[in-house]
Amino acid sequence: MTREGINQLVEEHVPKLVETITTHIETLTAPQRLKEAMLYSINAGGKRIRPLLLIATAGSYGSVTNAAYKLGAAVEMVHTYSLIHDDLPSMDDDDIRRGKLTNHKVYGEAMAILAGDALLTESFSLITDISEQDLAPRDALFLSSRLSEASGALGMVGGQVDDLAAENCSLTLDELESIHRRKTGALLAFAVEAGGLVGTSPKEDLTHLRKFAEEIGVAFQIKDDILDVEGDESAIGKPIGSDVDNKKSTYPSLLSITEAKRKLRNHIEAAENALKSLSVPAPALFSVLSYIELRDR
Amino acid sequence: MTREGINQLVEEHVPKLVETITTHIETLTAPQRLKEAMLYSINAGGKRIRPLLLIATAGSYGSVTNAAYKLGAAVEMVHTYSLIHDDLPSMDDDDIRRGKLTNHKVYGEAMAILAGDALLTESFSLITDISEQDLAPRDALFLSSRLSEASGALGMVGGQVDDLAAENCSLTLDELESIHRRKTGALLAFAVEAGGLVGTSPKEDLTHLRKFAEEIGVAFQIKDDILDVEGDESAIGKPIGSDVDNKKSTYPSLLSITEAKRKLRNHIEAAENALKSLSVPAPALFSVLSYIELRDR
């Protein structure tokens, strides 16, 4: 699969995904400035990897339903909330993300915290919003449970706590992977799992989908770390070298850049093999995988 | 009903409620310090009004089930998260709450934000944790939806945004009530509604329960404002007069203290009348109501 693959996927699904999020937020009877702050970060234009993974997984087994878009919107809102909170002065203290001022630089700290809180809360609303025709209540409840596991103390929040504690510390490779498995991997894995569930993938595919999700979780982070060393600032939209400045352990710092690239390739191959084991061809998932390896931001 | 009523209710239910929350947090595979920060604020000993309301409502229609304790735990965790975030330097900047240092004064701002995020996220886990025997998936999903409405942009978060924006402004009584209806009332109303649902209250009681919840929402806030003027600092556990210092509009500032007290009485009476209209005697709800009017903290 080629870069064209991911562009096609983006063109086909991102407009409806963004519309799902935007409509949900705009129609809330809530303070205008809060909605603005929520939408500012949603529209700061991320890669939409998580919802695309979800939609690509669901689409591999049939047509992409409303349930897939709503779940994609939920996972993107959780991701966006985590970026807003991570960027706060008391956390990573970042002023720029994706080439734009971070949320708290525009709306102030209090509003940024509350916009994050609201995005997290509304993500659960999006799941409960799905009609019973599109997703059985028992499945919706299961996915709500998995989303809170992936994003809470067991997953993303726990990973961020350990990541903050690890600044200025030298980590082992195992410790580094444990942090990223929770901070980044858990939500990516949720996306694949949710996509499989709404796509009603056959049972025998679940193990392969899980393996795929695990491998791309690691691959995604290695690529991020490599981009922080050799990326193009204007493409990434933030200064490169920030990991070194923050004395963070990264794959290149623990392994060398050459070894990090070799490790990235290994995980991509393992992910490819998992996809080849599926009962369906899943070209869209190959596109996402290729994008994860080759992206420049 | 007398003060004895509320004490009996506390003795009967709070230990199991706190155990439900504590066990949930302690058994999470998560960073120790994060769990400590979450438990610090849970154990800072609030009034537990929200879970008690939920449990008292459920108990009015039969025995108090595990589902009621889990939902009570969820609502208390949401309330606790909101206090941690509200106390942050960029919001109300409070150092002391309930006679103890606030979360960020002990654990730092980053951890306080993350502990709040985790408590909010775990509250949704608690709902999905309830077994199908205790609560049908459709009902659990409905309550998850109502909890996110009560706590998100439509409810608590939206109320806090407008509350922050209103500092140093003079509000009308309608504006003040709109803020409190969302900031405090929505979660109290959720507690009553959830209690009614797990207690399987008859349909004809729902209107009265809703009316009761609405009245106590306003009564609760008027009483809070009165305590900030005439309360006993050592009982409240924070300095009194902070509303005046922060130039906040309050019921006493808009109405006079005498009028505020009269209005409190009116809302308590309206709430009593709603309770009297129920198909069951509900002595526990009268106890909570009496406590809301007579509490000294």
Interface residues (C-beta under 8 A of the other chain):
Chain A: I25 L28 T29 A30 P31 R33 L34 K35 M38 H85 L88 S90 M91 G108 E109 A110 M111 I113 L114 G116 D117 A118 L120 T121 E122 F124 S125 I127 T128 D129 E132 A136 P137 R138 A140 L141 F142 S144 S145 L147 S148 E149 S151 G152 A153 L154 V157 G158 Q160 V161 D162 L164 A165
Chain B: I25 L28 T29 A30 P31 R33 L34 K35 M38 H85 L88 S90 M91 G108 E109 A110 M111 I113 L114 G116 D117 A118 L120 T121 E122 F124 S125 I127 T128 D129 E132 A136 P137 R138 A140 L141 F142 S144 S145 L147 S148 E149 S151 G152 A153 L154 V157 G158 Q160 V161 D162 L164 A165
